[in-house]
Amino acid sequence: MTDMMSVRVPKEYRKKLRKFKQINWSEVVRKAIAARIDEEERKMDIKEAVSFMDGIRERILKSQGSTDYDSSEAIRRWRETRR
């Protein structure tokens, strides 16, 4: 099922759109909206993941306390072993 949606564009754009009658402008707008929705959903997913990881970090700090573990040293060591 679809809904009708109106979009206002400046008159100069409308004149230019009329030059390209072979282009289905409704489809162009639908694809642009779909792409933007996908982008915004990805941003939300990233924010939720970051929030989840922050929660894990806080729970670990509460239960285990602070640690002197440096992940960059472990990463560096593993990278060197691959060489």
Secondary structure, DSSP 4 states (H G I P E B T S, - for coil): ----------HHHHHHHHH-TTS-HHHHHHHHHHHHHHHHHHHHHHHHHHHHHHHHHHHHHHHH------HHHHHHHHHHHH-
